[in-house]
Amino acid sequence: MAETSNAATASMAPELQTSGWLNTPKPITLASLRGKVVVLHTFQIFCPGCVQVGIPQAQRIYQEFDPARVAVIGLHTVFEHHAVMGPDALEVFIHEYRLRFPIGIDKYDGAPKGVPLTMHAYKMQGTPTLILIDRTGHIRLHKFGHVSDLTVGFSIGALLSEEIDESSGAAEANPASEAVPASSGSGACDADGCSV
Protein backbone atom coordinates (compact mmCIF):
# COMPACT_ATOMS: atom_id res chain seq x y z
CA MET A 1 0.00 0.00 0.00
CA ALA A 2 1.14 3.54 -0.66
CA GLU A 3 2.08 5.74 2.28
CA THR A 4 0.43 3.49 4.80
CA SER A 5 0.74 2.76 8.43
CA ASN A 6 0.95 -0.86 9.40
CA ALA A 7 -1.88 -2.23 11.49
CA ALA A 8 0.07 -1.98 14.74
CA THR A 9 1.05 1.70 14.38
CA ALA A 10 -1.93 3.16 12.50
CA SER A 11 -3.78 5.99 14.21
CA MET A 12 -7.53 6.02 14.76
CA ALA A 13 -9.41 8.01 12.13
CA PRO A 14 -10.98 11.19 13.54
CA GLU A 15 -14.76 11.33 13.14
CA LEU A 16 -16.01 13.32 10.17
CA GLN A 17 -17.29 16.81 11.01
CA THR A 18 -19.95 17.71 8.47
CA SER A 19 -22.63 20.34 7.99
CA GLY A 20 -24.73 18.19 5.65
CA TRP A 21 -24.90 15.07 3.48
CA LEU A 22 -25.98 14.30 -0.07
CA ASN A 23 -26.81 10.93 -1.67
CA THR A 24 -27.69 9.35 1.67
CA PRO A 25 -30.93 9.41 3.70
CA LYS A 26 -29.12 10.08 6.98
CA PRO A 27 -25.73 11.37 8.17
CA ILE A 28 -22.87 8.87 8.10
CA THR A 29 -20.37 8.32 10.91
CA LEU A 30 -17.14 6.38 10.69
CA ALA A 31 -18.23 4.48 13.81
CA SER A 32 -21.27 3.20 11.90
CA LEU A 33 -18.95 1.81 9.20
CA ARG A 34 -16.76 -0.38 11.46
CA GLY A 35 -16.24 -3.73 9.82
CA LYS A 36 -15.93 -2.16 6.35
CA VAL A 37 -12.95 -0.68 4.56
CA VAL A 38 -13.70 3.03 4.12
CA VAL A 39 -12.51 4.93 1.05
CA LEU A 40 -12.65 8.63 1.93
CA HIS A 41 -12.17 10.85 -1.11
CA THR A 42 -11.91 14.57 -0.39
CA PHE A 43 -12.41 17.06 -3.19
CA GLN A 44 -13.45 20.53 -4.34
CA ILE A 45 -15.72 21.02 -7.36
CA PHE A 46 -13.28 23.46 -9.04
CA CYS A 47 -10.13 21.41 -8.42
CA PRO A 48 -8.75 20.11 -11.76
CA GLY A 49 -7.16 16.99 -10.25
CA CYS A 50 -10.37 16.20 -8.39
CA VAL A 51 -12.64 16.55 -11.43
CA GLN A 52 -10.32 14.83 -13.91
CA VAL A 53 -8.90 12.02 -11.75
CA GLY A 54 -10.08 11.77 -8.13
CA ILE A 55 -13.86 11.88 -8.53
CA PRO A 56 -13.97 9.45 -11.48
CA GLN A 57 -11.75 7.09 -9.47
CA ALA A 58 -14.08 7.28 -6.44
CA GLN A 59 -17.06 6.57 -8.71
CA ARG A 60 -15.29 3.51 -10.18
CA ILE A 61 -14.44 2.18 -6.70
CA TYR A 62 -18.08 2.70 -5.66
CA GLN A 63 -19.27 0.75 -8.72
CA GLU A 64 -16.74 -2.09 -8.50
CA PHE A 65 -16.52 -3.02 -4.81
CA ASP A 66 -19.21 -4.74 -2.73
CA PRO A 67 -20.88 -2.04 -0.57
CA ALA A 68 -21.23 -4.58 2.25
CA ARG A 69 -17.41 -4.65 2.47
CA VAL A 70 -16.22 -1.27 1.13
CA ALA A 71 -17.83 2.11 1.87
CA VAL A 72 -16.98 4.97 -0.49
CA ILE A 73 -17.53 8.44 0.95
CA GLY A 74 -16.91 11.78 -0.70
CA LEU A 75 -16.09 14.83 1.39
CA HIS A 76 -16.43 18.28 -0.16
CA THR A 77 -13.70 20.11 1.73
CA VAL A 78 -13.41 23.68 0.48
CA PHE A 79 -10.39 25.77 1.52
CA GLU A 80 -10.52 28.39 -1.27
CA HIS A 81 -13.16 30.21 -3.36
CA HIS A 82 -15.70 29.65 -0.58
CA ALA A 83 -18.36 31.93 -2.05
CA VAL A 84 -18.78 29.89 -5.24
CA MET A 85 -18.43 26.34 -3.89
CA GLY A 86 -21.35 26.22 -1.46
CA PRO A 87 -23.96 23.48 -0.98
CA ASP A 88 -26.15 24.64 -3.91
CA ALA A 89 -23.24 24.48 -6.37
CA LEU A 90 -22.26 21.07 -4.95
CA GLU A 91 -25.79 19.70 -5.48
CA VAL A 92 -25.73 20.79 -9.13
CA PHE A 93 -22.25 19.31 -9.58
CA ILE A 94 -23.32 15.96 -8.10
CA HIS A 95 -26.39 15.87 -10.36
CA GLU A 96 -24.48 16.80 -13.53
CA TYR A 97 -21.66 14.32 -12.90
CA ARG A 98 -24.19 11.67 -11.77
CA LEU A 99 -22.30 10.84 -8.60
CA ARG A 100 -24.02 8.15 -6.55
CA PHE A 101 -21.82 7.64 -3.49
CA PRO A 102 -22.60 9.54 -0.25
CA ILE A 103 -20.98 12.97 -0.02
CA GLY A 104 -20.53 14.97 3.16
CA ILE A 105 -19.91 18.71 3.36
CA ASP A 106 -16.92 19.51 5.54
CA LYS A 107 -17.94 21.80 8.41
CA TYR A 108 -16.37 25.13 9.40
CA ASP A 109 -15.86 26.61 12.82
CA GLY A 110 -18.17 29.55 12.08
CA ALA A 111 -18.50 31.17 8.66
CA PRO A 112 -17.10 29.33 5.61
CA LYS A 113 -13.51 30.55 5.40
CA GLY A 114 -10.09 29.02 5.71
CA VAL A 115 -9.62 25.29 6.23
CA PRO A 116 -12.68 23.29 7.34
CA LEU A 117 -12.68 21.08 10.46
CA THR A 118 -12.25 17.58 9.00
CA MET A 119 -9.53 18.77 6.63
CA HIS A 120 -7.72 20.26 9.63
CA ALA A 121 -8.22 17.16 11.83
CA TYR A 122 -6.71 14.91 9.15
CA LYS A 123 -3.90 17.40 8.38
CA MET A 124 -4.68 17.27 4.66
CA GLN A 125 -2.33 19.07 2.28
CA GLY A 126 -5.04 19.84 -0.30
CA THR A 127 -7.41 18.16 -2.71
CA PRO A 128 -7.81 15.52 -3.90
CA THR A 129 -6.84 13.52 -0.86
CA LEU A 130 -7.48 9.80 -0.63
CA ILE A 131 -7.73 8.20 2.79
CA LEU A 132 -8.21 4.48 3.37
CA ILE A 133 -9.54 3.45 6.77
CA ASP A 134 -9.34 -0.19 7.78
CA ARG A 135 -12.20 -2.25 9.21
CA THR A 136 -11.21 -1.32 12.78
CA GLY A 137 -11.29 2.45 12.09
CA HIS A 138 -7.55 3.10 11.66
CA ILE A 139 -6.02 5.27 8.92
CA ARG A 140 -3.95 3.04 6.67
CA LEU A 141 -3.37 5.31 3.68
CA HIS A 142 -3.37 9.11 3.54
CA LYS A 143 -2.31 10.53 0.16
CA PHE A 144 -2.60 13.97 -1.39
CA GLY A 145 -2.84 13.98 -5.18
CA HIS A 146 -3.34 11.19 -7.65
CA VAL A 147 -3.02 7.55 -6.63
CA SER A 148 -3.13 5.04 -9.49
CA ASP A 149 -6.16 2.77 -9.78
CA LEU A 150 -3.89 -0.26 -9.53
CA THR A 151 -2.36 0.96 -6.26
CA VAL A 152 -5.76 1.84 -4.77
CA GLY A 153 -7.29 -1.48 -5.80
CA PHE A 154 -4.34 -3.39 -4.38
CA SER A 155 -4.51 -1.41 -1.13
CA ILE A 156 -8.24 -2.00 -0.70
CA GLY A 157 -7.75 -5.71 -1.42
CA ALA A 158 -4.94 -5.93 1.13
CA LEU A 159 -7.14 -4.29 3.79
CA LEU A 160 -10.02 -6.63 2.96
CA SER A 161 -7.72 -9.63 3.35
CA GLU A 162 -6.50 -8.69 6.84
CA GLU A 163 -7.72 -10.73 9.75
CA ILE A 164 -9.07 -8.73 12.67
CA ASP A 165 -7.88 -9.56 16.18
CA GLU A 166 -11.20 -9.26 18.04
CA SER A 167 -9.50 -8.91 21.44
CA SER A 168 -7.51 -5.79 20.52
CA GLY A 169 -9.63 -4.44 17.68
CA ALA A 170 -6.52 -4.23 15.51
CA ALA A 171 -6.00 -5.73 12.11
CA GLU A 172 -3.08 -8.01 11.41
CA ALA A 173 -1.04 -6.58 8.54
CA ASN A 174 -0.55 -8.31 5.26
CA PRO A 175 3.18 -8.22 4.47
CA ALA A 176 2.75 -6.95 0.90
CA SER A 177 3.29 -3.20 0.91
CA GLU A 178 5.30 -0.71 -1.09
CA ALA A 179 5.80 3.00 -0.57
CA VAL A 180 5.04 5.62 -3.20
CA PRO A 181 6.78 9.00 -3.00
CA ALA A 182 4.75 11.78 -1.36
CA SER A 183 3.39 14.74 -3.34
CA SER A 184 4.56 18.11 -2.17
CA GLY A 185 2.02 20.92 -1.97
CA SER A 186 2.87 24.07 -3.91
CA GLY A 187 0.00 26.26 -2.75
CA ALA A 188 -1.57 26.27 -6.22
CA CYS A 189 -3.69 24.13 -8.54
CA ASP A 190 -2.21 21.94 -11.22
CA ALA A 191 -3.31 18.77 -13.04
CA ASP A 192 -2.73 16.66 -9.91
CA GLY A 193 -4.75 18.80 -7.48
CA CYS A 194 -4.97 21.98 -5.44
CA SER A 195 -2.68 22.29 -2.42
CA VAL A 196 -3.26 24.39 0.67
Sequence and secondary structure as in RCSB ss.txt:
>XXXX:A:sequence
MAETSNAATASMAPELQTSGWLNTPKPITLASLRGKVVVLHTFQIFCPGCVQVGIPQAQRIYQEFDPARVAVIGL
HTVFEHHAVMGPDALEVFIHEYRLRFPIGIDKYDGAPKGVPLTMHAYKMQGTPTLILIDRTGHIRLHKFGHVSDL
TVGFSIGALLSEEIDESSGAAEANPASEAVPASSGSGACDADGCSV
>XXXX:A:secstr
 TTB  TTT  B     EEEEESSSS   SGGGTTSEEEEEEE TT HHIIIIIHHHHHHHHHHS TTTEEEEEE
E   S GGGSSHHHHHHHHHHHT  S EEEE  SSSS SS HHHHHTT  EESEEEEE TTSBEEEEEES   HH
HHHHHHHHHHH EEETTTTEEE  S           SSEETTEEE 
